[in-house]
Amino acid sequence: MNFHNVVFETSFGTLKQLPKSDLPEIAFSGRSNVGKSSMINKVFNRKNLARVSSTPGKTVTINFFRVENIRFADLPGYGYAKVAKGEKRRWAELIEGYFHQDRDIALVFQLIDMRHSPTADDQMMLQFLIENEFPFIIILTKCDKLSKKQRQERMESLLQEVPYADQITMIPFSSENGEGVEAVKQIIEELAQE
């Protein structure tokens, strides 16, 4: 698969706008400012494929990208406190609606900041993915910000903090130094071949 051939397809801000699913999809999910856009840009080796912002809550639409026979969905971040209630409700409806539509979701990359315990929103999302039997992998972002000792401690803590952690693939990832990029690409390529 040539990751350089990725193309931005379209964005949708409301559930009614979402087109039917006609290709296997890989979704990027996580709280606001966890690094979804940075991860997408790093995996596809593009600077501005997904818009990156230091302000949480910037992605307010579902953005679709495509490479060959696989589609990627960059979901809006959840859990940002400084957003109006109506906007939060719209995001929740959009994200939930995305998952509850009859979509061909091949995998969800669930992003969690490795430096911290999963938030209540992260736990809710993990529970949702588990209960609805969506295949997912946890991407531990910002791993480059931790020392070797801190990383080891966080990995041990995550085994207690994440339900069924022993059965879930967790990949430390850095959009700064590229750690985890090859592992993610390999997973995408395997899904594209199915």
Backbone torsions as a table, in degrees:
resi	resn	phi	psi	omega
1	MET	NA	133.7	177.9
2	ASN	-96.1	102.8	-176.7
3	PHE	-66.3	-19.3	179.0
4	HIS	-71.6	-17.8	-178.1
5	ASN	-83.9	13.7	-179.6
6	VAL	-65.7	139.9	176.2
7	VAL	-128.9	140.1	172.5
8	PHE	-74.8	129.0	-178.7
9	GLU	-96.7	-59.9	-173.5
10	THR	-169.7	168.5	176.6
11	SER	-128.0	147.3	176.5
12	PHE	-135.6	135.1	-177.5
13	GLY	-104.9	-11.1	177.8
14	THR	-134.0	154.7	-176.7
15	LEU	-60.7	-38.1	-177.6
16	LYS	-60.9	-28.1	-177.3
17	GLN	-77.4	-21.3	-173.8
18	LEU	-60.1	126.1	178.3
19	PRO	-76.2	165.8	175.8
20	LYS	-64.6	153.0	179.9
21	SER	-83.8	120.0	-179.5
22	ASP	-121.2	4.0	177.6
23	LEU	-141.7	156.9	172.3
24	PRO	-60.0	140.7	-177.5
25	GLU	-121.4	143.4	171.7
26	ILE	-115.8	121.9	-177.4
27	ALA	-102.3	143.9	173.8
28	PHE	-107.4	117.4	-175.1
29	SER	-127.2	148.0	176.5
30	GLY	167.1	171.1	-178.8
31	ARG	-71.2	166.0	178.3
32	SER	-58.0	137.8	175.0
33	ASN	69.5	19.6	179.7
34	VAL	-83.3	-16.6	176.8
35	GLY	111.2	26.1	-179.7
36	LYS	-62.6	-51.2	-177.9
37	SER	-63.3	-41.6	178.7
38	SER	-62.5	-40.2	178.8
39	MET	-63.7	-46.5	-179.9
40	ILE	-58.9	-46.9	-179.9
41	ASN	-61.7	-38.4	-179.0
42	LYS	-70.0	-45.1	-178.9
43	VAL	-61.8	-39.4	-177.5
44	PHE	-95.5	4.0	177.5
45	ASN	53.6	45.4	177.6
46	ARG	-126.9	143.3	-179.2
47	LYS	-77.6	-40.4	-171.6
48	ASN	-126.4	29.0	178.0
49	LEU	-63.5	-52.7	174.2
50	ALA	-106.6	134.7	-177.8
51	ARG	-73.0	125.9	-179.7
52	VAL	-101.4	139.0	177.5
53	SER	-142.2	146.7	175.7
54	SER	-80.8	-12.0	177.9
55	THR	-88.7	119.9	179.3
56	PRO	-62.2	151.8	174.2
57	GLY	82.0	18.1	-179.0
58	LYS	-74.0	-37.4	179.7
59	THR	-79.9	108.3	-177.4
60	VAL	-114.7	6.9	179.3
61	THR	-127.8	166.6	168.6
62	ILE	-91.5	121.4	-178.7
63	ASN	-105.0	128.3	-178.2
64	PHE	-106.1	134.9	176.0
65	PHE	-125.9	162.4	-179.4
66	ARG	-146.7	140.5	169.5
67	VAL	-132.1	123.0	178.7
68	GLU	48.2	-118.5	-172.7
69	ASN	-101.7	26.1	-179.8
70	ILE	-136.8	140.4	-177.9
71	ARG	-111.9	146.8	179.7
72	PHE	-119.1	138.0	179.6
73	ALA	-119.8	116.4	176.1
74	ASP	-92.4	106.1	-175.9
75	LEU	-84.4	152.2	176.5
76	PRO	-62.5	145.0	177.4
77	GLY	-69.3	147.5	178.6
78	TYR	-108.0	164.1	169.9
79	GLY	83.4	11.4	179.0
80	TYR	-83.8	120.0	-170.2
81	ALA	-70.6	-30.8	-171.7
82	LYS	-88.7	35.4	179.0
83	VAL	-116.9	141.8	-180.0
84	ALA	-57.7	148.1	-177.8
85	LYS	-56.0	-41.0	179.9
86	GLY	-61.8	-39.6	179.4
87	GLU	-68.3	-41.0	177.1
88	LYS	-60.3	-42.5	-179.8
89	ARG	-63.9	-41.7	179.0
90	ARG	-61.8	-43.5	178.3
91	TRP	-60.6	-48.2	-178.2
92	ALA	-59.3	-44.8	179.1
93	GLU	-62.6	-39.7	-179.1
94	LEU	-66.3	-47.6	-179.0
95	ILE	-66.9	-49.4	179.4
96	GLU	-61.6	-43.3	179.4
97	GLY	-59.8	-40.7	178.0
98	TYR	-57.3	-48.7	-177.5
99	PHE	-71.5	-28.5	-176.3
100	HIS	-89.6	-8.4	174.2
101	GLN	-72.9	164.8	178.8
102	ASP	-82.0	75.7	-176.5
103	ARG	-106.7	152.8	178.4
104	ASP	-89.0	74.4	-177.8
105	ILE	-84.8	107.0	-177.3
106	ALA	-79.3	-32.0	-176.4
107	LEU	-167.0	150.0	172.0
108	VAL	-118.7	125.0	168.4
109	PHE	-88.2	107.4	-179.6
110	GLN	-95.2	110.9	-175.8
111	LEU	-89.5	133.7	176.7
112	ILE	-135.5	134.9	177.9
113	ASP	-67.7	117.2	-175.1
114	MET	-63.7	-23.0	-174.7
115	ARG	-72.4	-18.3	-173.3
116	HIS	-129.6	159.5	171.8
117	SER	-64.3	148.9	176.2
118	PRO	-56.0	136.8	179.5
119	THR	-72.7	171.6	176.2
120	ALA	-58.8	-39.1	178.2
121	ASP	-65.7	-39.9	176.6
122	ASP	-60.7	-45.4	-179.1
123	GLN	-61.6	-40.3	179.3
124	MET	-63.2	-42.3	-179.9
125	MET	-66.3	-43.9	178.0
126	LEU	-60.0	-43.9	179.1
127	GLN	-61.7	-41.8	178.5
128	PHE	-60.6	-46.8	-179.3
129	LEU	-63.7	-41.3	-179.6
130	ILE	-66.1	-50.5	-176.7
131	GLU	-62.6	-34.5	-178.4
132	ASN	-93.3	5.0	175.7
133	GLU	56.4	40.2	172.6
134	PHE	-82.9	132.7	176.5
135	PRO	-69.1	132.0	179.5
136	PHE	-148.3	157.6	175.8
137	ILE	-127.8	139.7	177.3
138	ILE	-90.9	126.3	175.0
139	ILE	-102.8	119.2	-178.6
140	LEU	-93.5	97.2	-174.3
141	THR	-77.9	163.9	174.0
142	LYS	62.0	28.4	-178.4
143	CYS	-64.4	-23.6	-179.3
144	ASP	-69.3	-13.0	-178.5
145	LYS	-83.9	-3.9	-177.7
146	LEU	-110.5	148.0	173.2
147	SER	-75.0	168.4	179.4
148	LYS	-57.4	-43.5	-179.1
149	LYS	-65.4	-44.5	178.9
150	GLN	-62.4	-39.8	179.2
151	ARG	-61.9	-44.4	-179.7
152	GLN	-62.0	-43.2	178.9
153	GLU	-63.5	-42.8	-179.9
154	ARG	-65.4	-39.6	179.4
155	MET	-62.8	-41.6	178.7
156	GLU	-64.9	-41.9	179.2
157	SER	-64.6	-40.5	-178.8
158	LEU	-60.5	-31.4	177.9
159	LEU	-62.6	-26.7	176.7
160	GLN	-90.6	-33.1	-172.0
161	GLU	-82.1	-29.0	-175.6
162	VAL	-99.9	126.6	177.9
163	PRO	-63.0	137.6	179.5
164	TYR	57.9	30.4	-175.1
165	ALA	-54.8	-33.9	-178.1
166	ASP	-68.9	-13.8	-179.6
167	GLN	-106.5	3.2	-174.2
168	ILE	-112.8	132.5	174.1
169	THR	-73.1	129.4	177.0
170	MET	-125.0	127.0	-177.8
171	ILE	-117.6	114.0	171.9
172	PRO	-63.5	136.8	-172.9
173	PHE	-139.2	139.9	175.3
174	SER	-134.4	121.5	175.9
175	SER	-80.9	-6.2	176.6
176	GLU	-82.8	-54.7	-174.6
177	ASN	-106.7	-0.5	174.8
178	GLY	85.6	3.7	178.1
179	GLU	-59.8	134.2	177.9
180	GLY	90.5	-15.1	-176.1
181	VAL	-61.2	-47.4	-178.0
182	GLU	-63.3	-39.4	178.7
183	ALA	-61.9	-42.1	180.0
184	VAL	-66.4	-44.0	179.8
185	LYS	-61.4	-40.1	-179.9
186	GLN	-62.4	-41.9	178.6
187	ILE	-63.1	-44.1	179.1
188	ILE	-61.3	-45.2	-178.9
189	GLU	-62.7	-40.3	178.6
190	GLU	-63.4	-41.1	179.1
191	LEU	-66.0	-37.9	-178.3
192	ALA	-66.5	-24.7	-178.8
193	GLN	-85.1	-13.2	-177.0
194	GLU	-72.6	NA	NA
